[in-house]
Amino acid sequence: MLHSIDWHARAKTAKLPNRPFIDGQYVDSLSGETFPCIYPGDGRLLTRVASCNAADVDVAVRSARKAFESGVWSRMAPADRRRILLRFSDLILANREELALLETLNVGKPIANAFNGDVVSAATCIAWYAEAIDKVYGEVAATAHDMTTLIVREPLGVVAAVVPWNYPMSMSAWKLGPALATGNSVILKPAEQSPFTGLKFGELAIEAGIPPGVLNVVPGLGHIAGKALGLHMDVDCVGFTGSTEVGKYFMQYSGQSNIKRIGLELGGKSPQVVLADCEDLDAAAAGIAAGIFGNSGQVCNAGSRLIVDEKVRDLLLEKIVAQARVFVPGDPLDAKTRMGSLVTEDQMDRVLGYIDAGRAEGAATVIGGGRVRNETGGFFVEPTVFDGVRNGMKIAQEEIFGPVLSAITVRGFDEAMEVANDTVYGLAGAVWTGSVKNAHRAAKAIRAGVVWVNCFDRGSFAVPFGGFKQSGFGRDKSLHAMDKYTDLKAMWFAH
């Protein structure tokens, strides 16, 4: 099906959602202000989208609060919420072609990735939490014989989900799944670069049977709409995925307002550690290349630091370069394309600026290092590998969010672990080794929320995802994600 569709023709006639979705319908923004949506594959203007401000956010919050207090969703029987969320998941899959196209038009990722990956992942996530609804139990505490003490989880109320542009559908689903499953009302604030699929989700939620007001979607600029959600006195929780810089703002907004609950999944500078005893350098090279060039490097847990033992460095770099040549930037609407564009011109300039900084600090470019497909007007950067990187360099310490790998040579296990942990981030990491002993030592030594051994970027909705240090706190995915959107209540009954 994917290869039989003329995606360029579809793009010309695509309906592009561009208004807020509040209280079960698309509405006009109060200010009338808009922002441009640009197709990063060629730089053309797709449409202008309503830019919600604090007044629009307040309307959405009041709608969400009304829905929550009415109990129409928060007190619905768990089996009924389960049935509706499963219908929501089915509708996401039923609209697979449209959602994939909207995602690619917004962010420039290959249509094959959006069609086979992002849409399916979002639908799977919603279904996973739907199935969990009536399988999560409270507790009966061990108390005195003349008392019965119950411990139950209750929804927080109004949850703001502020999501990034790199995986708009998946990141939305990671928040919507557990927040809706636990009975909250949710206001989704998609990134201004990628509002289309989030707005479509609002429409599909109503079609699935989620009551009006339970899921509102407010497109807008982060420093206006996002800030308004963070400061709103009637928002009980913000679940945010994005940069560490903005995550710190949400911490401040919480303290300045109602001490709302904050869950943060932030930046990363994930190490890919290859020890001298690695037995399969081909697998390591393939995993390392996919881990930094997939999605054009625009991944929070991208394996952007290669920490490699000097004994295997030369051969491994040779194999990584061969793998990098497979990731050829191409037309995002071509079903054969494996690597698309960066999301905006600003992001492209940011990545190219880091490449220039790496060269200026003395790192050697092994492959890549420039903009490509200039004639299209799109925002494409070729896969880039630096060698001779010192861990103190800018390209080794700051999150680039682009297809740039920094190779740092080390000697032995201890130095590898020291360098791996010498970062303010702690989202993820990987170690490639043939030693069971070193695998366990490294998995324990690396200070990160996720550590992969002889693989990279594996995931399951049964397994939590989140970071240490300045990569944030709280977990997405798994039953642990429900902790962010609920409060524990102890109820004592005297006999």
ROKOL-783281 format. One record per residue: residue in one letter; x, y, z of N, C-alpha, C, CB in turn. Coordinates in pm, whole numbers, plus 50000, padded with zeros to 5 digits. Each point is the difference from the previous one (the first is absolute). Glycine has a CB too. Example, Ala and Ser with C-alpha at 12.3 -4.5 7.8 and 13.67 -1.06 7.14 Angstrom:
A513194943150780499115011950000500905012050000498114988350125
S501545022249803500825011950006499235010950073501184993749785
This chain:
M500824987950000499185012150000500865012750000498214987350122
L502835012749961500865011850013500575004449865500574992750231
H499954997649693500685003349876499035002249883501954986850081
S496795009649938499045001849890499335013850003499604975450004
I500675032450100499365013150016500885010949942498824992050206
D500575017249720500715011849951499915010550110499484994849752
W501555005650330499965008750117500075014749963501064981950131
H499595021249760500045014049955498615004749959502394997049922
A496884994550009498635003749962499125001450123500284988049781
R499905003050315499225000950123500315013150073499994974950019
A501265028849980500415012250072499325012449943502204989250050
K497555010849821499395011949937498555001950043501524996849804
T497824992550237498595001050035499744997450149499454992849767
A501645006050310499854996650141499275011150077502094986349987
K497015009750099499335009250091500895002250120497714992449922
L502685020150103500975003150104499295006650119501835002549826
P498014990550286499345005950116500795012150051499054977550062
N500295033649958500745012050040499265008750102501044999649776
R497964994650293499295007450104499984992150130498585011149824
P501304995550289499934992850128498824990450002501085019550114
F499104969649961498914990450019499635000250147500794985349806
I498085021050225499595002150140498544996250017501705018650025
D498044974050081498644996150036499314992249887499875020250148
G500924971649784499424991049902499895005249859498824990950185
Q501765020849786499895005449865501155009749970497494997450012
Y502745004649859500965010149958499385013850022501044984349829
V499755024850227499525013550029501025010149951498714991850201
D500875020749789500935010749966500765004450124498485007649813
S502764996450169500745005450114499455013950032502074986749938
L498085017450187499445012850043500765011849942499234989050209
S502085009649776500805011249952500005001349849501424997350200
G498364991549731500105000249854501434999349950497925013049997
E503044986150094501404999449959500334986049945500615017550173
T500364981949738500404987449940501524999049992497874999649868
F502594988250107501424997949971500114991149876500645002550246
P500464998349680500124992349876500404985650027500625020949881
C498864970050037500454986149997500724997749868498084992350150
I503195004249859500864998549883500294985149977501025022850040
Y498914972949834500414986449967501514999549989497824995749878
P502864997350213501475000449999500644992849883499875001350243
G499334991249680500564993249883500345009549887498704980350063
D500615031449931500355009649895499875014650046499234983149833
G500435019150292499975013650053498755007949967502404999449986
R496574994349955498815007649962499015001250115500304992449764
L498925018350231498965002150100498844990649973500695024150026
L498924968150074498854991049987498705006950037501504980850050
T498525025850064498815007150048500435008650118498434981549923
R500665026550126500225007250125499074994150105500685021349876
V499844976950244499294993250107499695010050112501134978049943
A497695020650114499605008750111501024999350113497584996849939
S502835014950108500985000850108499285003350130501805007349839
C497964982550240499245001950124500825007950102498754978649958
N500565030150115500655007750107499404996050134500455019349842
A499854988650261499544996550135498484999450009502045010750091
A497274997849833498534999950003499454987249940499985025049985
D500604970449904499584987349940500284988450094500435009449772
V500754990950290500354989450095499004999650114502425002649940
D497165009150107499045000450110498664993749960501125020850086
V498464981649791498764993849951500154984850000499505020449857
A501654974850095500234985649994500064993950140501255003149786
V499385004150308500104994950137498634999450065502325009450019
R496875000949961498655000150059499154988749942500175024950032
S499994972549839499284988849938500444986750061499785013349786
A501534985250230500544987650056499574998250146501965001749845
R498085009150231499594999250141498524996350012501765017150059
K497414989049858498574997050004499764985249970499475023749929
A501224971249970499844985949964500464991050115500325005849756
F500814998050306500514991750109499044999750118502335005449926
E497225006450115499155000850118498634993449977501175021250064
S498394978649811498704993849972500054984850020499525018449838
G501684976050155500164985750014499704992149874499435003150233
V500275003949658499604993249877501104990649950498565019649942
W502704983450091501134991349966500704995250126500305012249783
S499924996850312500774996650119499334989450086500915022849997
R497764976750000499284990050079499324989449912499655017450175
M500694982549698499474989749911500544986450043499835016549809
A499374973250176500444986550033501284996549923497614993350047
P503395001150018501264996849932499814992249871501085000150221
A498014990449778499804992049879499495008549885499524980250143
D499715030249888499495008849895501115009249946497734999350106
R503115005849985501155007949953500904991349913499915014450208
R500284973249833500824990749922499454998549859500624987750211
R498075009949780499384997949869500175012349911498334984550106
I501515027449949500105012249920501445002549956498045009650124
L502924988249965501405002149961500454989849896500455009550227
L499034978449780500324990349895499425004549866500034981650170
R498805024549834499415005549878500865011549948497684993350077
F502855014950013500905010949962501234994449929499195013950196
S501374975649860501164993649938499654994749861500874993950227
D497994999749760499574994849870499855011249897498834981250117
L500665030249927499815011249907501335006049956497805004950109
I503174995049979501335004749960500534991249886500465008650235
L499394978449779500444990949893499165001449874500814984150174
A497895018149845499125001649884500335012449919498214988250125
N502395021849940500395012549934501515000649978498045011550104
R502534976949879501464998749992500615008349887499774977350094
E499645022249789500565007349885499995015050024499244981649848
E499615023550200499895014350023500965004650109497614999149928
L502464993550182500875004050111501474999449960498284991650161
A502114998149765501394999049955500375011849911499864975050015
L499235028649895500275011249910500115013050078498774988149816
L500325014150278500065012350081501315000750078497494999950019
E502964988850032501254999750077501195003649912499024982650152
T501035011549730501125002849909499985014449953499984976249927
L498855029150042499925013949958500455009550110498124994049848
N501615002550276500415008650110501494999450029497754997050094
V502814991049909501364998750054501024994749902498954996450217
G500644999549663500974995949899500594986350017500505023349981
K498894968350106500534986450014499524991549882500055002250253
P500684987349712499594991549888498594994750020502394993849961
I496825006449935498614995650008499944985350045499365016449819
A501624975650144500014986050043500134999050151501024993349781
N499795015350278500174999950146498715004250069502445004949973
A496905005449974498765004650060498914989549987500645023749949
F499274970149934498944990349970500194987050079499785010049771
N501454984850227500254987050063500415001250146500664991549779
G499805020250260500505001750136499105008350087502244997749909
D497685015250064499395009550093498514997550022501695016449927
V497574981349964498564997850014499734987250079499595012049783
V501114977550181499814987150066500405000950147500414988149783
S500695018850244500465001650138498975007450084502365000049919
A497085010850027499005007850074498774991650030500845020949892
A498674972050008498814991650020500274988950101499295005049766
T501894989150226500364989350093500055005250143501304988649819
C499245023450198500115006050133498625002250062502145011049930
I496964994949993498655002550051499324986950037499835020849859
A500324969050057499394987050027500614993550124499554997149756
W501765004350262500674994050116499435005650130502094996949863
Y497755016350142499455006050123498514997250014501745017849987
A497564981049902498604996150009499884986450067499475013349793
E501374977350166499944986650057500444999750146500434990949772
A500345019050269500475000350140498955005450096502305003149914
I496705004050034499075007350086499364991250106499565015049810
D499914973650151499284991650097500874988750053497885005549882
K503444996650113500924989750050500985005750103499804988149781
V499985024450259500845006350101499165001350127501375012849825
Y499124981750283499224999050123500555009350109499434976349940
G499705026950157500435006950120500584990150100498255017649962
E501884987050164500614991850102499155000250126502295004649904
V497874984950175499454999750135501194999450094497814988449928
A502335021950155501165000750087499834991050122500425023449922
A500704972550135499994991950122499885009550120501414981649891
T497395019550164499765008850114499334992050112499805020349847
A499874986750261499414993250117498714992849963501035017450149
H498624972749936498854991549973498685007849991501214981650116
D498705029449959498765007849999499995010949894499784995250241
M501135004049663500095009849891500154992749867501045017250156
T498404988749739500284995749862500525012349926498194981750003
T502975016849936500635011549933500214996849853501145006850215
L498255001149702500124998349855500935010749943497684989949989
I503135006349915500875009549929499594999749853501954996750165
V497585014749787499505000749863500715011049924497764991350074
R502215007649795500545010549913498865008149942502024985949944
E498115027250059499005008749941500645009149897498654999250212
P500645004149682500565009049897500285013750058498774987549823
L502245019250122500385013350049498975010549964502384993449980
G497035005649900499025009949955500265004549859499745007450233
V500845004649752500305005649868501504998849975498045016150015
V502314976649881501394997549964500335007249870499954977650116
A501155029649883500515006149877501114991049945499415023650079
A500474972349797501024992049933500675008949895498724978250039
V502535025349986500745008949910501074991649933499575020750145
V500294977549723500804989849931500875006349891498204983050049
P502875010049912500965005449904499644996749856501744997950174
W499135006649736499734998849856500694988149936499725024349994
N501164968850077500754989449932499174987449977502075009050104
Y497054987749993499074988849985498635004750050501864982550028
P497485026249899498775006250052498924990150041500525019149857
M499234970750061498964990450034500404991150116499255000449763
S501954994250230500444990850104500075006950135501294987149830
M499315024750174500155007150127498645004350055502275007949928
S496804995649985498645003250045499364987750064499775017449819
A500374971250114499394987750052500614995950132499534992849766
W501805009250250500654996650126499385007750118502124995249874
K497395016850100499345007850106498514996750007501695018549970
L497664981349914498554998149998499604986450055499875015149803
G500894974450163499634986650042499804998950151501254991349805
P499805011050275499834998450145499155010950063502204988950003
A497845023449945499215010850060498514997749981501895015849959
L497704980149921498594997249976499564987050067500175012249782
A500694977950217499644987250061499695001550148501434988449833
T499255020850234499805001950144498885009850031502404994950033
G496925010349863498805007950023500165015049998499284981450128
N501895023449832500225014449993499395006149875502114997050130
S497705016149873499765007749878501345005649956497605005950068
V502644994649802501325003549947499915011549902500734976450031
I500215032949981500195010449899501334997249932498655017450132
L501304979449741501194996949922500505012849932499204976249963
K502075027250062500635011449933501114994549911499445016050193
P500254981949677501054995349909501025010949974498384984249894
A502805011950066501025009849962499505008249881501854984950085
E498565027849911499525008649892500474995249863499995019250160
Q501114973149837500484994849872499144988449950502305007050064
S496914986850024499324987549962498614998850063502254989149977
P496835019749990498684999650064498994990649935500445023050067
F499794972549811498944993649922499464987250064501055009649799
T499834981150238499504987150049499365001450138501774988449866
G498745020650216499395002250130498575005049987502245004850095
L497545004449813498655005149976499094989049944500945022949959
K499604968849955499224988949947499644990150110501135002749777
F499764995450319499714991350113498765004750077502454994750018
G497415018649997498835005350069498724995949930501365019250079
E498654981849790498844996249918499704985150013500545018549840
L500504973150154499804985650010499534995950139501764996849825
A498695010450277499574996750136498495001450015502235007750085
I497215003049859498555001950005499284988949924500335024950019
E500204971749864499404989349921500034986850076500705011849789
A500344986250292500114987650076499034999450117502384999149934
G497135012550109499085000250113500545006650124499064979849909
I502155025850085500535007750113499175012850011502374990349970
P497075012750146499085011350011500685013449971498724987050168
P500525022849782500545013449976500655005850126498255003549825
G502885003050154500715006250111501044991050065498005013450037
V501904973649941500954990750061501355000649928498104985150069
L501895017749802501245002249926499865012649916500494975249994
N500175035350048500065012649925501405001749943498225010450147
V501894995949737501305001749934500195014849967499914976549902
V501175029250150500265014349980501355002049930498635005750205
P501364997049665501255003249932500475013950044499364985549802
G501925016550198500495013250039501504999750024497795005250101
L502775006549921501445001350024500314995950143500175018649830
G500984975250187500364995050132500055010750106501264982449888
H499345029050079500185010450102498715007650028502365002249928
I496584994649998498705006450026499014989450052500445017549819
A499174973150095499024989950041500584990350101498915002149777
G502324993550202500624990850095500185006550136501164988849811
K499305023450188500195007350127498675002050071502005011649904
A496954991650018498685002050060499504987450070499495017049823
L500774971450118499634987350064500824997850127499374990449776
G501925012750215500874998150116499645008650118501764993949844
L497705018050129499675009550106498534999450042501805014649913
H497394977850014498565000450028499714993750136499514999049753
M499695007950326499704995650136499064988050004500345023350074
D499034973449815499054988850000500504988349916498165016350032
V503124983649934500634988349939500734992650111500275011549773
D499424975850244500534992250111501344993449971497674996250067
C502655002349806501214992649963500435004249860499344980450147
V501965020449832500565001749865500934988349973499835025450013
G499874967249881500914989849950500715005849878498544980950087
F502775020949922500755007049895501114991249946499475022150106
T500664977549764501164994149933500615010749912499004976650005
G502305025950012500675010349922501385002850057497785010049941
S502685002150040501365003650040500115002050150500335010649778
T500864987650275500255002450141499765014650034501684981450003
E498675027649907499805014250023498535003250027501965004949854
V497144989850063498575002850018499464992350120499755004049753
G500784984150273499584992450117500235007850128500504979049879
K500605028350127500285008350118498975011250014502444994749978
Y497085010549910498955010250007498734994350063500965011249796
F498684976550166498804994150058500144997750150499534989149780
M501685007850264500224999050145499745013550066501704981649964
Q498765029049973499775013450055498515003549998502285007049923
Y497044989849967498585003149990499214993050110500245002949751
S500164984950281499314992750106500115007450133500454978449880
G500755026050152500215007150125499335013650003502124988150022
Q497755018049862499375013349993498484999250001501985008049874
S497474980050109498544998849991499484991350114500105002849748
N499414985450221499314991950099500774987450040497885008749908
I503434991550072500864988350027499444987849928500675009550225
K498974992549650499484989049920501044989149983498505015949880
R501034972050104500884988649974500705001849866498514984950138
I502775011949858500785001149876500664986649971500415024850039
G499484970749836500744988349953500825004349880498224983850084
L503085013449918500905005349898500804988949934500135021450127
E499794977949741500894991549922500765009349909498454979650008
L502855022550024500745011149942501134995249908499455013650202
G501584994449788501044997549902500904988450034499915023849948
G500974973049961500934989150021501285001849919498074985150046
K502955008149995501274999449927500524985850018500535025050034
S498694965649915500174985950035501314994249948497534997850000
P503194995050088501244993549956499744986349938501215012250180
Q499504985249713500084986549942501424995150031498265004749811
V501864986950289501314995450046500344986849931499685011550223
V501444988449707500464987749933501314995950066498865006249778
L501104982750294501184995250071500894991549908498695000350214
A502534997749830500964992649918499574985749976501805014450090
D497374980250001499584986049985498714998449921501134995550214
C498425015149718498804999049916500234989449892499425024450043
E499674966049948500194988749909499355001949864500124985650199
D499005024249789499285001949873500005014849965498544979850045
L502535024649895500125014149963499035004049889502404999150067
D497204991249851499015003049897498665003950063501154984049842
A498435008250257498755003250070500125013150074499504975750023
A501655026650038500215012750071499925011849904501434988150169
A499235010849719500005010949902498595002849949502344993949934
A496914995650039498635001849952499145006650107500254979849852
G499885015750273499235006050108500395014350028499774977750097
I501515025449894500485013550024499515009449890502024990850118
A498065004849757499555008449888498505002750010501844990649855
A497384999050167498555001850012499665008950119499644977649894
G501165021350212499725007550122500325014749993500434979450117
I500285024949779500295014449987499475005749869502034996650139
F497814995249758499525005249872498504997649980502284996249906
G497134994750169498564998049994499265012750041500324975650048
N498605027549881499235012450022500905012349990498414987350147
S502635011549771500975010949979500655004650130498675007249802
G501464983550292500645003350126499145007850097502094999949877
Q496665002550085499105008050083499274990950099499715017049813
V501054977550279499504990250097500605003550136499764981749821
C499415018650283500505004150131501074990550051497795010250049
N502094976949922500994990450048501004996149891498304991550161
A501845016849737500944996949891501384996850057498715014949844
G501914974650103501334996250045501065008749935499214976550035
S500905035750013500825010149931501464999750040497995013949987
R502364978850122501414999050041500464985549985499735019350162
L501204978349748500624986949984501244999750087499104997249763
I500894994450340501144998650091500614986449971498975015150182
V502164984949749500514987649942501424997450048498535003149799
D501744984650236501344996050042500955001049881499044984650177
E502175020149850500985002049893500314987349922500965018350137
K498874970149926500344987549935499064996549884500934992250217
V497855013149785499054996849893499555012549925499234980250132
R501345031249902499545012949946500055000549847500795010750210
D500344986449730500165002049856499034991249920502415005750038
L497504981749998499134990949927498545003950020501694981650025
L497955022250097498615003750026499625012649921500154989750229
L500705020349770499695012349926499834997049851501275013550169
E499544977749779499884996149860498614994049973502504996049988
K497044995650104498704993649983498865010150020500994978350078
I499175031250012498975010250022499865008849877500454999750247
V500665003949694499965008249878499254992649890502195010950063
A498054976349923499284992149899498505000150030502034985349966
Q497605013750159498585000550038499425013849975500414982450172
A500375028049853499525013749982499625002849855501445007250191
R499264986349717499735002349857498614994949961502464998249954
V496954993150128498664994849972498935010750029500794976750054
F499525032150040499045010450040500175012249909500024991950241
V499415007049642500105010849901498775009050013501354985349842
P498825027350191498835008950008499265000449868501175013850173
G497504984849836499204999649878498645006350020501214979649933
D498005019949963498645005650000499154993150107500205005349752
P499335002050348499214993750107498734993249949500915017050155
L498544987549733498774994249947500244988449905498965022250025
D502294973749961500354988249922500054988150096501315013849828
A497914975950144499914988650091501314992650015497634997949937
K503335004449974501294993250008501015007650085499554990449777
T500165022150259500955008350074500204994550140499315020049866
R501944979650177500334994950134500325011350098500864979249893
M499585032350055500355011250087499395012749942502174988750073
G497075018350007499335012049952500755012650035497864988150020
S501385022550000500595013150028500045002750149499185008249779
L501455002850257499835005450134498705008050001502525001050039
V497005002250081498625004850012499815014349952499754984650191
T501245023949826499885014149961501355005149951498145003550167
E501825008049771501255006449958500855003650120498885008849796
D500484995950312500755003450121500714987750057498355018250049
Q500974970449951500634987950051501154995849912497834993050099
M502035008349769501104996949909501195009150028498354992549825
D501395020450192501095009450028500674996850133498805017649868
R500404978250230500564996250130500954988249986497925008350114
V501664981549812500844988149981501275003649924497954985550000
L501925022449893501185004149924500945008450086498644999549788
G500805008350303500825007950092500824991050092498305018449991
Y501124970750055500744990550083501094993149919497964996450142
I501755000549733501034993949915501185009649984498234986749878
D501475026050099501075010049990500795000950130498635012949834
A500674986450280500665000750130500924988150021498045012750092
G501524975349863500844988250014501295001549922497974986350031
R501935018749850501215002149918500915010550064498714993949793
A500685016750259500785010850061500764995250123498335016449914
E501104974050158500654994950120500994988849970497995006250128
G502164990249745501044990749962499564985949971501425013750133
A497284983549868499534986649964500124997949850498425000050196
A501834987749765500184996849857498714994249943502474995750038
T497115009649847498804995049933500344987449923499065023349983
V500334965550055500254987349933499094998649878500694989750219
I498075014849796499054999749890498965010850024500364975149963
G499115030349928498905009650009500465013850042498514981350055
G500595025850013500355013250052499375011649928502064990050070
G496945007549844499445011349926498524998549970502225003349903
R497245007550045498624999949953499954993449862499455021050132
V499474971949840499844993649869498595002749949501684981950058
R498105014749817498705002249934499595014750005499324976650060
N501655032249930499725014450008499005004449895502295003550088
E497774990049796499155004349888498514998250029501864994249846
T497814997250251498594997750032499405010850088500444975949981
G500435031750085499525009750098499734993850135499035012949815
G501204973850196499764993050127501185001050093498504984349880
F501315010250241500955001950110500724986850029498575018550098
F502374978049817500654987050008501465001350040498444991549826
V501995000050268501404999150040500434985549988499805019950159
E501364977949781500464986349978500544993850128500535005949763
P499454980850246500594993350116501445004350020498474980549965
T501875022850158501315005650031500654992550115499245022549918
V502034973850064500764993350104501285007950027499044977349934
F501185026050192501245006550043500874990050074498835022350016
D502474978349957500994992150075500915009850074499924980849830
G500855013950263500925008550076499285009750092501604998049813
V497244998050233499215008950088500454998150144498024999049843
R502145011950227500254999750144498675002450072502405008249971
N497404985350141498705000550066499635013950049500344976550065
G500635032449945499705013750042499545008949886501664997150177
M498404998149700499605008249885498495002450002501924990849866
K497715020150071498585003749991499184988949937500665023949983
I499854969949910499234989749930499874987350083500775009549783
A500064989150322499924988350085499145002350124502244993449918
Q497465019150112499275003150123498595005249977502195004750102
E497585002349787498705006349978499154991649904501035022750041
E497674977649983499084992349916499845007049865498784991250205
I501645002149689499965005949865498644997749936502484996349976
F496934992250045498724996249942500075000149847498825009350200
G502204984149752500204998649856500884988049973499745024949967
P500514971849906500724987749965501515001550013498164994349845
V502315008150278501415002750025500514990850110499715024249928
L501284967550039500594990650095501405004650037498644981149904
S501655019250226501315004050050500724987850057499165023450051
A501964972949888500764988250043501115004150096499504988549781
I500485005650338500965002950105500754987150030498545018650099
T502774981649890500824988050021500404998950147500855001549763
V499014986350292500384997550140500864987550008497885011050081
R502684987050040500834988250024499444992750121502085011349903
G497274977750071499534991450108498635003450054502334997150055
F497164993750027498635000850053499805012250089499884975249989
D501045027150103499805010750098499935013649934501184986250169
E499705016549736499965012949931498735001349918502515000449992
A497054988749947498765000349922498815004050087500934982249848
M498985012050273498885003350090500115014550050499864975850070
E501355028549957500195013850047499545010049894501944992550142
V498445005249735499615009149891498494999049974502304997749897
A497184990250107498564998249975499165008150097500464977249914
N499965023650211499235007150102500385014750014499804978550119
D501185026049807500445013950010499135009049913502364992350045
T496395009349996499015008049928498915003850099500504988549777
V498815022450196498895004050087498764991749974500925023250007
Y499084969249883498844992249962500104985750051499745014549799
G499124978650202499974986150041498764993149950501325005850199
L498374996149674498784994049946500204985349964499325022449915
A501724974850008500214986349953501464997749971497694999449904
G502654988250072501364996449963500034985749953500945016350166
A500184979849775500154986349951501434995550016498135003449836
V502054983650178501344994250003500024987949908500395008150237
W500684990949688500194988849906501214992150049498995012949802
T500774974750238501064991950060499704985249981500445018050169
G500624973949830499834985649994500124993550135500885000649773
S499305007450331500204994850135498745001850083502465005149985
V497014984050070498845000950087500345008650123499174977449920
K502005020850133500435007750117500005014949969501394980650078
N499215023349810500065014249964498635005549965502334996649919
A496814995050025498645004449969499295004250127499934984749802
H500145007050301499335003350127500685011750070499294976150022
R502025024249975500725011250063499625013249935501914984750056
A498075015449812499705012549928498555004150019501754994349832
A497334996150162498585003350016499745006550135499404980849850
K501335014850253499875006150132500755013350009499754977250098
A501365023849833500855011950014499465012149925501944984850026
I497425013149861499515011249920498815006350069500814989149787
R499285023950241498955007350071498985005049900501625006850181
A497414984749790498965003549903498754991950033501725005449821
G497134999750134498744993350026499804987549918499085021850056
V501614977249831499914988249913501414996449955497655006149922
V502714981350090501304995349949499754987649915501255009250203
W499254991349675499904988649909501354992849993498205011849865
V501774975250125501224992049989499964992349869500204998050253
N500775004749663500114993849867498765002449914501484982650100
C497915028949917498885004649918499805014750032498884976849995
F500215029649934499745014150028498575003549962502435005649963
D496955002750118498675005549973498924989449991501115018649882
R499024970750194498934990350009498975005450100501574980549944
G497155016350033498985005250090498774991350003500865022649957
S498364979150149498744993050017499155008550092501054976949965
F497645022850014499135007650089499914993650138498705007749801
A501864980750215500054993550131501205004750082498844980349902
V502045027750038501255004150064500055015250012501174979649907
P499175025750211500015014650019501145006749923498994996650224
F500775016049741501005008049928500105013750066499524987749782
G501705016450250500215013150060501445001050048497585001450069
G502785010449985501405002650024500415002850143499985008249778
F501364992350239500655004650122500505014249974500684976250068
K499825030050037500685013149993499155010249924502244988350008
Q498375019449904499245010549930499244994849878501715016350079
S498154970649913499104994249900498594998550055501944987949899
G497835016750224498645000750051499684989550104499375009349786
F499354989650244499534990550100498554996149968501565009850175
G498004979149885498714994349961500224990949881498745020250086
R500334970949892500174990349893498814999949905501404986350153
D498905012849718499004997049899500024984849978500255023149888
K498674972050053499874985849967499924991650127501265003749785
S498164984650204499824990250108498955004950099502384992449973
L497304999150123499055003850104500545011350087499134976550000
H502205025150003500595010650081499585013949951501944984950048
A497735016449825499575013149948498715004650067501094994749781
M498104996050264498755003750065500245007350133498904980449891
D502295017750167500325006850126499965015149984501424980550065
K498985024349817500075014649978498645006650001502054996449869
Y496934996150097498695005949977498964996150105500544999949759
T499964994650352499104996050108500575004350135499204980549863
D499945020250237500405002150138499524988250084499915025149972
L500894971450127499614989450092499095005650110502154987749952
K496795005450076499125003650111499884988050094498705016449853
A501494986350276499814989750103498665002450067502514997950039
M496664991849970498675001250059499894990350118498985006949777
W500794998750343499954992150124498564998050042502245009050071
F497404978449954498654996750042500054993350138499254997549758
A500135009250341499934994150134498824990350007501045020850102
H499154967749959498964989950011499105002750121501514983449889
